[in-house]
Amino acid sequence: MPLRRQWHGIGLAMNDIRYGFRQIFRSKSLSLLGVITLAMGIGACVSIYTVVEQVLLDPLPYPESDKIMRYREANFPKLPSFSVAPGNFYTYQERATTLEAMTAYSGGNFNLLPQGGFPERINGLQVTGDYFKTMGVEPALGRGFTLEEDQPGAEGTVVLSHQFWQEHFNGNPDVLNETILLNGERFSIVGVMPEGYDHPSPNFKFYTPQRFDEETRAVRGGHWLSMIGRLKDGTTFEQSLAELKGIAAQMEIETPESNKGWTVIGGSYKEDLVDDIRPALLTLLAAVGLLLIIACANVSNLMLTRASSRSREMSIRAALGASRGRIIRQLLVESIILALIGGAAGVALAFWGVDALLKIAPNALPAISRDVEIDLTVLLMAVSLSAGTGILFGIFPALQASRIDLNEALKAGGRGTIEGGSGLSLRNGLVVLEMGLSLTLMVGAGLLLRSFQATLGQDPGFMAEGAAYVRINLPEGDYGEDEDILNFFRELVPRVEAIPGVKTVGHSQSIPMAGDWVNPIWNPSEPIPENYNDMHSGNMFFPSPGYLEAMGIPLLEGEFFSTAHTPDGERVALVNQKVAEDLYPEGALGKPIHLFSGDEMVDHRIIGVVANVKSYGLRSDVPYQVYQPFTQKAMRFQGLIVRVEDGLDPLSVSQPLRQAVAQVDSGLALSNPNLLTNLIERSVAQEKVTLTLATVFAIIAFFLAVIGVYGVMTYTVNRRTNEIGIRMALGANFRNIVILILRFGLTLSAVGIALGLVGSLCSGFLMKSLLFQIDPYDPLVFSVTTLMLVAVCALACLIPSLRATSIDPMRSLREE
């Protein structure tokens, strides 16, 4: 008997499914609209959730990645987060007992000279000896580094990334112990990393030991290393941080001249990677959640319309003995089938959406997001979400349709549909909800747009249009002396200036928004602090004479550098406006400034003041900036700026530029030339992606809300056809009828907008961290979006109102 009941239940379920498909295909237009609406909502939701899950929630692709911690040094309040000094790292590594392994690394640019090929400029990661132990990953081919290979004077060894191995050695397994020429030095290949491993980003093509000499190992005043550690079993991050803070306090006592005020901060390495993108992703996830609710409300209205048109069918079913539960089940099955079809379409849309998101946001998402894809977990979530939305938008229409008054329904016969006041109230409530949520999304998108406009309106301090830049890294073996470096650029710059279309050329070791160099600075007329760490910190630039002109950085007073500022001449400097105003309120020209040089502070004379430059992006504050002549501080790594004539593409000089470099040194490689404007675009990439997606969601929500209003007004006019006809027969004119219908629609809109304004006030508070120079309650955004929604909703109400005036009063009277 139980088995028979079981088979009977399965049979009923199959009948419900078959009947549900017939009903869906019978109402093709209504079903198609529902599928499209759900596909947009579910597709957007799955796309964003996929990114959120794999960027924010999934562990890093390293063994026991939850044990990998990132540590930084800090000197509050001046430097709340900073890189680690080499000398300090080795002290932490020697004294820490809570960490199984520690490593420090820094990125480097190398000239690669392939056998029989042209020079290439590639990025490599220079690491300390315990790097692979800390990361918990060993090479798939060969081995990692020994501690002896990280010692001063050791022979060069290198571990290749899987991608580099494939591209340059065709995946040859006999590559071990072959050599490659990096910066003029032979490196023996000892290993190849597993496929997919490209820490800290795919830009790094190989790994090589730091091999710091004894002098560098003792440096505590220069901070440029990234430091990570792997916790020992049974040890917490809090314990490790407390221990490292204690070691920092000991170093402050032992070496106060370098470590006074310095401490350690840190956290999970995963959290460190995603911390900047987290607010934007969570905001987008909330936005698609609202969009999905709007889609569900819209489809609920469609289902109410269909259920209302089937009231006679439901009445006959009830008269023949169908229980209310049986009717609800049938209608829910139809809703779930529709939702699953919409969900399948949404998943197909999400595959495209994830790819599109990764393509439009290559600089906005962290490197770990490069392999984001819809996996089995996300597919299961999509199925659950589809079924859940089917129940969500189907339950209310099912409950409404199953509430049957047999006498009234059967008396209605073929005259139309019968729907009680509660059904209309539910329909109206769903439209109010749609409008409220749509306004919330529109206001959010408007705030992001205004914020983005304010960001782009910032003056970067330099002229990005019409210029390109390339990186040049001179190998130490060939350019070990300052004079060698100076001679190289003395030969190169005139050759580049001779390229047709080139206007000005300059170079510096740092370029705004593409790296920094921070050193202490001080006005010597003020009392000098006991140690350098209490001094002001400033971005240091060591430019050639033509750099400021090539960058388009305005000179406010004084003079630019020239060839007259020789290595043995008077030490001179330029400062930005912020330094001049804050440290030299009575005027900076001709005044001395203390600048860090080697292990001591050296006086430089200020010969000019230049405009402030945004060093860290358009949203960043302007730091103190000091420029010292390249001729007095020659460095092997340089960024070359080439400004071209107006109307010329800066990248058009790429090939002549490579030829000019090859004429000076045929073994030297350049990075791919890049537009200076790309620096600004990269600095706003995250904001641009957030704005783009939020705007797309707001537009979809806006149209869904308008469709919902239009649908309700059309349904209302159809439902009140007889009433309107009688009113017209009794003397109501065109104006009376239009006002009657418009009043109802606009009242509905007003309630929805009021709900939306409340939601917008709440969302504005939550969005504060994403906004720049814009009040989260900006009156312009609130008023424009509200008026826009009111205007379009009024139009959506007006069209059915005008249609109502064409009703034939005599026909209505005959039907009555």
N, C-alpha and C positions, 0 to 999 in steps of 0.2 A: 504493500500500500504506500509506504513512504516513497518507494522508487517510482510508482505510478504518478504520485503527486509531483515528484521532481520533474519527470518528463512532461507532465502537463504544464508546469510552470515555464519550462524551457520553450514549449510550443507556443504558449501565450506571448512570451518575450519575442520569439521569432515573428509571430504575427504582428506584434506592435512595430517591430523594425521594418517589416515589409510594407505595412500600411503607412508608416512614417515616411519612407522613401517615396511612396506614391503621392502622398500629400505634398511633399517638397517639390517634386517634379510637376505636380499639377499647378502650383503657384510659382511658375518659373521666375517671373519678374521680381516678386517679393522675396523669394529665396535667394536669387542672385544678389540683390541689394544687401541682404543679410550676410551672405558669404563674404562679399567685398568689404563690408564694414568690419566684420570680425577679423578678416585677413589683415587689414590695416592695423587694427588694435593688437591682435596677437603677434603679428609679424614684428611690429615695433617693440613690443614687450620682450619677445624672445631674443631679438637682436641685442638690445641693451642688457638684458639679463645675462646673456652669454658672455659679454665683455666684463660685466660686473663680477660674475662668478669666477672667471678664469684670471682676471686681473687682481681682484680684491680678496677672493675667498680661497681659491686653490693654493696649495703650498707651492713653493718654488721647486723647479725640476732638479733638485739636488737631494741626495740621501739625508734624511732627518734634517730637513731645511729649517725646522722650527728651532733648532739649536744654533743656527747661524745668526750672530748679532753684529750690528754695525755700531761702531764707536767713533765719536768725534771729540775734538778738544774744544773748549769754550773759555772765553774770558769775559764774563758778564760785566756790564751790559753792552760793552763795545763790540765784542765778537761772540754772539750767543751760539754760533755753530761754525766750526772751522775744521780744516784738515789737520792732520797729525804731523808733528815734527819727527824726522827720522830718529834723532837721539832719544826722544821720548818713547817712540814705538819700541825700540830695542830694550828700554828699561821696563816697559809694560810686559813685554814678552818674557823677559828674564825673571821678573818677580811675581807675575800672576800665577795663582794656583787653581783658580776656578775654571780656567779654560783649557780644553784639551789641546787646542792649537790656535795660533794667531798668525795673521799675515797682513802685510801692507802692500799696496800696489799703486802704480800711477801709469797713466797712458802716455805713450810716446809715438812720435812720427818718425818713420824710418824710410830711407831710400833703399829700395830693393833693386838689385841689378840681376835679373834672370840670365841664365846662360843663353847667349845668342839672342837676347831680347832687348827691349828698350827699358830704361829705368822706370820704376813705378814708385809712387809714394803711398805707403800703407801704414795703418795703425797697428801697433803692438802693445801688449800689456807687460810692463816690467813688474815682477812680483818677487817677494821674499821667499825663502826656502820652503816654508811650510804651507805654501798656497794650496797645493792639491789636497793635503791632509785636512786643511781647514774647510775647503769646499766639499770634501767627501767624495771627490770624483777623480779617478785616475785615467790616464790616456787609454784609449781603446787599442792603440798600437804603440809598442815601446814602453817607455817609463816616464815618470815625472823627473823633477830635479832633485839632486842630492844637496845636502846642506853645504858641502864643499864647493858646489858649483855657484853658490851665492856669495862666495868670499871675494875680497878684492883681488884683482889680477887673475881670476879663474878664466879658463878658456870659455868662449861663448857657446852656449847650448840653447836650443830652441825647441819648443813643442808647438806644432802646427794645429790650427783649427781644422775641422773636418772639411769645411768649405774651401779653405786655402789649399789643402792637400788635393782635393778633387780638381780645382781649377788650374793649379800649377804643376801637379805631378800625376794627374789623371788617375788618382787613387792607387798608385803603385805601392804595393806592400813592401817593396825593397827600398823604400825611401830612407830608412833609418841609417844614420851615420853619413848620409850625404850632407853637403853643406850648401848654405845660401849666403849671399853677400848682403849684409845689412849695414848701412852707413859705412861702407868700406871695410867692415870686419867680417871674417868668416865665422859662421855659427853652424855647429853640428846639429843635425836634426836627431833628437832622441825620442820623440814621441808624436803621436797624432791623437787629438781629442775625439771623443765619441760624437757621432752625428747629432746635431741639435744643441750641443754645448757651445755657447758663445758668450759667456760671462765676460764683462758686464753688459756687452751689447754686441750685435753682429758686426759692428764696425771694426772690432779687434780681430786680426787675422792670425796672430800667433802670441806665444807667451815666452818670455825670457827672464832669467834671474836679474835682480837689481844690481848685484855686484858692487854695492856702495863701497867706496874706499873709506879708510879710517876717518878721514876728515869729515866726510859726509855723514857717517854713522854717528858723529858727535854733534851734529847740528841740532840745536834745540830752538833756535829763533826763527827758522824758516819752516813753514807748515805747508806741505803739498801732498801728503800721502793719504790714501783711503785705507782705513783699518777695519778689519772684521775678525771675529773670533768664533770658535765653536765651543759651546758649553760642554763641560764634562757631564757624564751621567749623574743625575741626582742634584745637579746645580741649577739654580734659577738665574735668570737675567739680573734680578735685583741684587743677588749675592755678588755676581761678577762686577756689576757697576759699582757697588759699594767698595769692592776691593780695588778697582782701578782708580776710583776717587781717592782712596787712601794712598795709593802709589803716587798719584799726582800731587797730593799734599806733601809727601816726602820729597818729591823733586823740587817743589817750591822752596823748601828749606835748603836743599842741597845746591840748587842752581837758581837763586832768586833773580839773577840778572836776566834770565830767559823765561822762567816759569812762574814768576809772581802773578797770582790771580788766575792761573790756568787750572781748569778742572776737566772732567770727562762727562760727556752726556752720551746717550745711545738708546738703542731699541732694537726690535726685531728687524733683521735685514729686509724682510718682505715689506714690513710697514714703512721702512725708510724709502723703498722704491716707489710705493704707491701713495705716499702721504699727500703729494701735491695734487694728484688726479682724483683722489677719493671724493671731495665735496662735489665736483662736477658730475662724476658718475652716479653718485647717490641722488643728486638733483634730477638727472635724466631718468633714473629709475623711477623716481616719484612721479615725474611727468608722464612716462608711458603708463604707469599705473592709473593715473587720472584719465589718460586717453582710453585705456581699456574699459574703464567704468563708463565713460561716455559712449563707447561703442556698444557696450552691453545695454545701456539705457535706450539707445537708438534701436537696437534689435528687439528689445522688449516691447517698444512701441509698435514695431512691425508685427510682432507676434500677437499683440493685443488686437491689432487691426484684423489679422487673419482669424483669431479666435472669435472676434465679434461677428465676422461674416459667416462663421460656422455655428452660430448659436442654435439654429434649427436642428443641425446635425447632432449637436450635443444633447438637445432636448429629446430627440427621437431615441438616442442611445439610452438616456436615462429612463425614458418611458418603457423601453424594452428590457429594463432591469440592470443596466450598467450602474455600478456604484460610483460615488464621487471619486473614490480612490482610483478606480479603474480608469476613469476619464482623465484624471490628473496624470496618471502614469503614461497614458498614451500621448498626451500633449508634451510631457517631459521628454519622452523618447524622441519625439520629433525635434524638440529643441536641441537635445544632445547630438542628434545626427547632424543637424544644421551646424552646430558649433564645431563638431569634429571635422566636417568638410571645410569650414572656415579656418579651423586650426591647421589643417593640412596645407591649405593655401597660404596661411600665415607663416608656417615653417619654411615653405618654398621661398616666400618673400624674405624671410629672415636670413637664409643662406646668402642671398644677394645683399641684404642689408649689412651683414657682418663684414663681407668683403669690401663693400663700399665704405663702411666706417673705417676700416684699417687703411684704405687707400687715401681717404681725405684727412686722416689723422696720423700720418706717420711720425710727426714730431710732437704730437700731443700725448700719446700713450707711452707708457714706459716700455723698455726693450722687451720685457717678459711677455708683452701682449702680441708679439709678432706671430705666434702660433695659435691665436685664438680661433676656435672653430666650434661648430655645433656638434657636441658629442652626445653619447647615449643619455647621460644625466639630463642634459638640456632637452633632448627629445622626450624623455619621460615627463619632465616638467611641462613641456608644451602640451602633451596629451592630457595631463592632469588639469592644466590651465584651461584647455578647450572644454573638457568635460565639466569643469567647475563653472565656466562662463555659461555653458549650456543650461546648467541648473539655475544659475543666478538670473539670467534673463528669461528663463522659461517658467520659473516657479510662480511668479505673480500673474502672468497671463493664464497659466493653467488653473490657478486657484480661482481667478475671476471667471473663466469660461465654465468651470465646473459648478459655479453657484447659480443653479438653474431654478426658475419658476416655470414649471411645466405649462400651467394654464396660459400665462402671458406669452411664453415663447411659441407655443403651438398656435395661439390665436393670431400671432404676427404673420403666419403663413408665408406667402411669397412676397409680402410688402416690403421686406427689407430686414434689417437687423435690429435687434433690441439689445441695449446695453444700459445697465443701471448707472446711477450717479457715481457709485464707487469706482466703476471701471473708468469713467471719464476722469475722475479725480486722480486715479493712478496714472493714467496717460499724461495728464497735466503735470503731475509731480515728477515724472521721469523727464519731461521737457525742461522743467525748472532746474532739475539736477544737471542735465546736460549743459544748459546755459551757464549755470554757476561755475561748473568745472571748466568749461571752455573759456570763460572770462579769466579764470585763475591762470590758465595756461597762456592766454594772450598777454596778460599783464606781465607774467614771468618772462615771456619772450621779449616783450617791449622793454623791460628793465635791462635784460642782457644786451639788447640792441643799443640802448642808450649808453650802457657801460662800455660796449665795444667802440662806439663812436667816440666816447671820451678818451678811450685808450689810444685810438688811432690819431686823435687830435693832439696827442702829446708830441712835443718837439724832441726828437732824439738827440739833438745837439749836433748832428752831422747830416750831410746831404747824401742820402742813400741812392737816389736815382743817378744813373749814368756812370756807375762804377762797379768794378768787379775786384775780387780778391783771390789770391792763391796763397798757399802755405809753402814755405821753403825751409828745409831743415838741413843745415850743413853738417856733414859728418865730422866728429871730433878728430878723427885720425888725420884728415886732410886740412882741417881748419882749427887747429889747436890754439893758435895765437890770435889776439885781437886784430893784428895787422892783416892776417890772412883773411879774416872775415870782412874787414873794411875794404880790402882790395877786391874781393869778389863783388861786392855791391857797387864799388866804384866803376867796375867794368859793366855790370849788368844794367844798372839804372839808365845810362845813356843809350844802351841798345834798345831798351824798352821804350824810352822816350822817342826814339827814332821810328817806331812802328807807326805807319799811317793811321791817323784817326786818334792817336793817343794824345791826351791833353796834359795831364800831370801824372807823376808816379811818386810813390812814397812807400815806406815800410816801417813796421814796428813789431816788437815781440808780442804785443797784445793788441787785440781789436775789440772794440766795444761789443758786448753781447756775445762774444765768442771766446771768453776766457778772461782771467784777471791775474794781477800780480799785486799783492798788498804788502806794503811796508809802513813802518812808523814814520811820521813827519812831525815837525815841531817848529814853532816860531821862537828862535833863540832869545828874543827879547823878553819872553815869559820865563818864569822859573822852570828849570829843567827837572823833570821827575827823576826819581831814583833809578828807575829801569825803563827800558824801551816799551814795555807792555802798557805803561800808563800814558804813553804818548798817543796822539791822534793817529788813525790809520788812513791811508790813502791808496787809491789805485795808481800804480806806477806804470808809465809808458816810456819807452826808450826809442823814439821815432827818428827817422832820417829827416833831413831838411825839408823834403817835399811832402811829408806824410800829412800834416795838418791841412795843407791846400788840397791834396788828393782826397782826403776824407770830407772836405767841405766844412771843417770846424772853424767858426769865425774867430778872428783875433780881435779882442775888445780893446786892448791897449798894449803898447810895447812893440815887440818885434818877434818874428819867427826865428827858428834856428837857421843857421847857414853853415857853409863849409868853413867859415872862420872859427867855428867852435871846435878846435882841434883836441886830440886826446891829451895833450900836455897844456892846454890853455886853461883859462879860468873856468871853474865849475859853475854852470848856469842852469837855470830851470824855468819852465813855464808852469803856471798854476791855473786851475779853473776858477770861475767866478765865485764858487762856493768857498774855496780856500781863501780867496782875497777878501771876501766879505766877512767870514767868520774869524779868521786868524789875523787879518791885517785891515781892520776897519778904517785906519787912517791912510790906507794906500799900500799896495804891495810892490809896485815897481821899484827896483833897486834894492829891495830889502833882502836880508839873508833868510834862508830856510834850511833847517837841519834835515838831511835825508840820509837814510841808512845805506851804507856802502861797505860791503864786506862785513867786518865785525865792529864797525864804528859808525858814528854819526858824523857826516861831513857837511860843512857849510856850502850852500849853493846860492848864487845871486839870482833873484827873480828878474827876468828880462821881459816878461810878457804875461798877459792874462787872457785866457781863451774862454769860450762859452762852455757851459756845463754840458756834459754828455751823459746820456742814460746808459750806464755800463751794463746793467743786468736786465734790460727789458724796459718796455715803455711804461710799465706800471711801477717800476722801482724808483726809490728815492735816489737823488744824485749824490754820489759819494765824493769825498775829497779826491782830487785828481792832480797829479804832478807829472810833468814831462821833462825828461832829461835827454840830452842829445845822444843819438845812437853812436855818434863819433867819439863820445866819451864813455860809452857803456855798450860795447859791441857784443851782440848775442848771436849764437848760431841759428836759432829758430826765429823765423820772421814771417809776418803776414804782409804780402806785397799788395798794395792798393793801386789799381790802374783806372784812372778816370778818362773817359773818351769824350770826343766832340759831341755836341748836342745832336740828337737824332740818330746816333750810331748805337748799335747793340753792343754792350760791353763785352759779351762773350765772343764777339766776332774776332777779337784779338787773341783768342786762346792759342791757336796754332803758331802764330808769329811769336807769342810769348814763350812757348816751349822751345822754339828754335833759338830765341835769344839766350835762354838759359843754357841750352846745349852748346852754344858757341863759347860760353864761358867755362862750362864744366859738363862734358858729355855724359858723365856718370851720375848726374844729379837729377832727381825726379821732383815733379811738382804735383801738388794736389789738383784735382779737377777744379778749374776756375768756377767761382760761384758769384752770383750777384750780391751786391751789398744789401739790396732790398730784402734778400732772403733772411738776413739776420733779424730784421724787424718782423718778418712773417713768422719765423720760428718762435719769436718771443711771445706772439699772440696766438700761436697755433691752438692751444687748449681752449682759449676763450672763443676762437672762431668755430671750432667743432661744436662746443656746447651751444653757442648761439644758433648755428645751422640746424642742429637736431631739435632744439627747443622750438625754433620757428616752424619747422616742418610739423612737429606734433601739434603746435597751436593752430596752424592752418587746417590740419585735418579735423581737429576738435571743433574749430569754428564752423566748417562746412557741415559737420555732423549735427551740430546744434541747430544751424539754420534749417537743415533738412527736417530735423525733428519738429521745429516750430511750424514749418510749412505743412508737414504731415498732419499735425494736430489741428491746424486751422482748416485744412481741406476736409479732414474727417468731421470736424465740428459743423462746417457748412453743410456737408452731405447729410449729417444726422439731423440738422435743424431745417432741412429743406421745407417741410410742411409748415413749420412755424414761421419761417421767413415769408413763404408765399401768403399765408394768412395775414401777416402784418402788412404786406404790400396791398392785399385786397382790401384791407381796412383803412388804407390811406398813407401808409409809410412810404416815403420817397427814397430816391437813390442815396441821398446824404444820410438819412436815418439808418439805412441798412448798413452802409459802410462804417458809420460810427459805431453801430452795435457790435459788428464783428471785430473791428479794430480795437475797441475798448477791451474786449475779452483777451485778444492776443497780446496787446501791450501790457495789460495787467499781469498776464503770465510772464512776459519778458521782464517786467519790473521786479517781480519776485525773484526770478532767476538771477538777474543782475545784482540785486541786493545780496543774495547768497554768494555770488561770485566776488563781490567786493570784500566781503568778510574773509573768504578764502584767500584772496589776493593779499590782504593785510597780513595774514598769517604766513603765507609763502614768502612775502617780501622780507619778513624778519629772518626766515630760515635761509634766504639767499644772500644775506649781507656779505658773506665771505667771498662770493663770486662777483660782486659789483665793485666798480672802480669809479670814485668821484660821483656817484649817483645815489641819491636817497632811495632806500627801498620802498618808500611811499611817494615816489616822484609824482606830483600832480599832473604833469603833462602826459605821462604814460597812462595813468589811471583814467584821465578824461578822454584821451584819444581812443583807447581801446573800448571804453564803455560806449562812447558815441558811435563808434564803428559797428559794434554789436547791435546797438539800438536801431541804427539806420537800416541795417540789413534785415533784422528781425521785423521791422516795420514793413519793409518791402515784402517779406515772406508772408506777413499777415494781410497786406493790401491785395495781393493777387487773388487769394480765395474770397476776399471781401467783394472785389469787383465781380467775381464770378457769381456771387450770391445775388447780385442785383439783376441777373439775367433769368432768375427763376420765374416760371409762369404761374401767377397766382391762381388761375382757374384750374390748372392741373392739380395744384396742392389742395384746393377745396374739394375737387372730385375725389381725390384719394382719401381725404379726411371723412 
